[in-house]
Amino acid sequence: MKMIRVLAIIPFVFLLGGVFLFNQITPYVLGMPFLLFWCVLWTVLTSVIMAIIYKIDPKNKESEAE
């Protein structure tokens, strides 16, 4: 259960923390300013992490067995 909580807090920390750490315009990644790229990246990674949490959550395995 602790692993699920750690996975759930990772996107929150990196998305909000990155805004303060990487607030720069000059480096462009894929044609976007770095901060915009950082937000888009973590939006996608949040979906991936939530899918992983869904797969490892024991409560979801009980409902699939029924």
Secondary structure, 3 states (H helix, E strand, C coil): CHHHHHHHHHHHHHHHHHHHHCCCCCCEECCEEHHHHHHHHHHHHHHHHHHHHHHHCHHHHHHHHC
